[in-house]
Amino acid sequence: MSFLTAMQERYTTKKYDNTKKIDSEKIAELKEILRLSPSSINSQPWKFTFVSDTKTKKKFAEASFFNAPKITQCDTLVVFSRIDNIDAFEKQINNNLPEGAVGYYNNFLKDKPANEIKSWFSDQTYLALGVFLSACGVMNIDATPMEGIEPEKYNAILNDKNYTTLVGVCIGYRDKNDGNMPAKNPKSRLALDEVINSI
Ligand SMILES: Cc1cc2nc3c(=O)[nH]c(=O)nc-3n(C[C@H](O)[C@H](O)[C@H](O)COP(=O)(O)O)c2cc1C
């Protein structure tokens, strides 16, 4: 499948077939794809939690408003978190990154207000979200990115004070009656000349 075809055919799944499971090899592949996501200076200020246990998924569903049925029906919920402890982040890059990368952070980011540094962490993590959704498209796995969740409740379930939740993603296989698939609900986007400049 070409990447363009994958982008045309992928869509935000609203209804899952809860009898269909994702092969464990494919889940392992998705984990490795996330690990390989690019980030500024290779900062990797993120954590990705795969939740397939039914009881735990139910707890997340209860903290997810209108998205709850997708979480209970899908195969796996993936929670995207960014690091929230700047000291822990600095320790991580000092231990793992070359001098030049740490120097970039020290010169251009370290002295900024904490909320700006954390926003930069979020930017990197959303990039991984884009990689993940694209990979799912290529692998014929259906997905639902969800900001319609309660991050504080997610944090309480995950119980890792160094990280905070940004977004959840359901993955699995569509119910054949899902009305949101492109064949039933064609993709809606701004026109090419409204979003692309060629100079
Ligand atoms: C960061 C992000 C958060 C989103 N949050 C939700 C959500 O909480 N629930 C939902 O059903 N769709 C959610 N969406 C899906 C978008 O509405 C959808 O991607 C957009 O309308 C384009 O449609 P498509 O993904 O089917 O091409 C979200 C998408 C993104 C990228």
The ligand as a Gaussian input file, in Angstrom:
#p B3LYP/6-31G(d) Opt

LIG

0 1
 C       -5.081000      15.073000      18.795000
 C       -6.417000      14.573000      18.334000
 C       -7.465000      14.454000      19.241000
 C       -8.704000      13.938000      18.842000
 N       -9.685000      13.692000      19.787000
 C      -10.792000      12.974000      19.422000
 C      -11.703000      12.467000      20.401000
 O      -11.578000      12.708000      21.608000
 N      -12.739000      11.685000      19.970000
 C      -12.930000      11.389000      18.642000
 O      -13.878000      10.654000      18.317000
 N      -12.094000      11.883000      17.685000
 C      -11.028000      12.633000      18.039000
 N      -10.126000      13.063000      17.074000
 C      -10.376000      12.744000      15.663000
 C      -10.493000      13.977000      14.753000
 O      -11.753000      14.576000      14.929000
 C      -10.259000      13.519000      13.318000
 O       -8.906000      13.117000      13.186000
 C      -10.535000      14.581000      12.267000
 O      -11.894000      14.948000      12.274000
 C      -10.165000      14.081000      10.863000
 O      -10.880000      12.910000      10.553000
 P      -10.165000      11.524000      10.187000
 O       -9.187000      11.205000      11.285000
 O      -11.286000      10.527000      10.149000
 O       -9.470000      11.681000       8.865000
 C       -8.912000      13.611000      17.469000
 C       -7.858000      13.767000      16.563000
 C       -6.619000      14.216000      16.977000
 C       -5.487000      14.286000      15.977000

